[in-house]
């Protein structure tokens, strides 16, 4: 992808057309386009998401305009990708990867020539999380790792972070044998540089536990999950959201093994923390509701599961939107619970419509 450069007014390219922008209302687009002035696009695929953050990046305070030099444009776009994703709320995040994915492959090979580590790292983490199926993802993450190893050293904390990102890509692709040594190396670096009880060590341990779970190696995952929880409780306090996540993960492991009596109090504690520390209508709270309801359903406790699934659906719809995968999973769980209780399909659909129509607009 090529971005337009600095030029005189008489030869300025036209502003980017609205047709090149996805997910932005016309009024907002017109407002930001006017601010950008002569900044234009030379391809309809050049920019599939426009936002105010990018406008600020492109702003030239000294000259009083919003033009950008082509040597800086690629770095600006690469750096802004992850920043925008971090700031997006749940509704935006569902379409963001699809929008960016159409032109990201063209962007990767035009990244800044100075291999800016932070820009690459931000983009690399986004690729690992959301665009792992693109063939360009692996060489990008390998490049990030090589840059950190060379510039910061093989045992730097940022090198450990890059190892985790690349391992996460391999795990998402089912390449477990490739992921394991990278996770183990990242863990060893974190333990050496930060100490064995640092929260970032818990993150590396959690990644390794997730790999074991994906492989069905539950007995190996259990002590790792327990250590993650112990580190987070000591370092962050018993009511931190990361502690709730650790409780959820350990409870989920017990649930998978059929150890329901051990899983239930952990799921309940995780839910209580999220309701108190985040808020009752936070999507992470809905995740814990869904987890606890699933545990009840697995035990045949359908009357207890139903209201939790209903509340999870309502929270997900309100916070993430109808099309989000979490919302669809919660709806599927609720409908399956109704079906297990003997309700006919017509009744299930009527109840679901009533539930969704009760959502505030």
Secondary structure, DSSP 8 states (H G I E B T S, - for coil): --B-----GGG------GGG--S--HHHHHHHHHHHTT--BSSTTS-S---HHHHHHH-BTTTTB----HHHHHHHHHHHHHHHHHH--HHHHHHHHHHHHHHHHHHHTTS-TT--HHHHHHHHHHHHHH-TTSTHHHHHHHHHHHHHHHHH-TT-HHHHHHHHHHHHHHHHTT-HHHHHHHHHHHHHHHHHHH-TT-HHHHHHHHHHHHHHHHTT-HHHHHHHHHHHHHHHHHHH-TT-HHHHHHHHHHHHHHHHTT-HHHHHHHHHHHHHHHHHHT-TTSHHHHHHHHHHHHHHHHTT-HHHHHHHHHHHHHHHHHHH-TTSHHHHHHHHHHHHHHHHTT--HHHHHHHHHHHHHTS--
